[in-house]
Amino acid sequence: MVMLFLYALAVAFSGAMMPGPLLTYTIRQALNTGPYSGFIIITGHAILEIIVVILIFLGFDTVLQSNSVQISIGIIGGLLLVYMGSDMILASLKNSIKVELDNNKAGARNMLLSGIVISAANPYFFLWWAIIGLGFLIQAYKSFGVAGVLAFFLGHISADFIWYGAISIIVGKTRKFIKEKLYRSVIAALGCILIFFGGSFFYKAAEILF
């Protein structure tokens, strides 16, 4: 069981450490609201993953793999990321963003929801769970039953909490030393990255469609 946990941890790290819209958003929020942003965002991500795992066991994996679902997620997710990226760039240009040094409960709720929404907007997220994740879940269930599935999931989500938490702590703890002009430039750059990911989602949807 311990080996299954460690195996899931290692596999998840390989994905968690790859750049993506969730990591970009985590860096942006760590700069804006502090070192614990990553933990809140990943909690939202984890909530969605629990729902997806339950749906897979209910037989919805074929639905998640369908072209229509992948195209819909690609288009909607692409629009969402382009909007978020554009909003960050415009806010940077208008100088309407600032570092919040106080805790913000409303901001925490928004980050939790954003963790869910940004994850759901990524077609690769559902595809990974419907194909790769399904294989791991079946192996875990055959070997240890429900306890095996739980061990695999805990190992998987632990990697996300460790990586995103570490990134947000590093960024959040050093943000007070960042000059305002540099801060705005970083936010604008992160906005461009989100637009790039949004474009890649559109491209993926177009590939399936045509």
LINSULCOR-V816121 format. One line per field, one symbol per residue. phi: phi as a letter, one per 40 degrees, with the letter a starting at -180 (. if undefined). burial: b if it has 16 or more other C-alpha atoms within 10 Angstrom, else e. A space follows every 50 residues. Layout:
phi=???
burial=???
This chain:
phi=.ccccccccccccccccccacccdccccccccbhcbddccccccdcdccc ccccccccgcccccccccccccccccccccccccccccccccccfbbacc cbcbccccccccccccccccccccccccccbcddcccccccccbgccccc cccccccccccccccccccccccbcccccdccdccccccccccccccccc cdccccdccb
burial=eeebbbbbbbebbeebeeebbbbbbbbbbbbbbbbbbbbbbbbbbbebbe ebbeebeeeebeebbeeeebbebbbbbbbbbbbbbbebbebbeeeebebe eeeeeeebeebbbbbbbbbbbbbbbbbebbeebbebbeebbeeeeeebbb bbbbbbbbbbbbbbbbbbbbbbeebbeeeeeebbebbbbbbbbbbbbbbe bbbbbeeeee
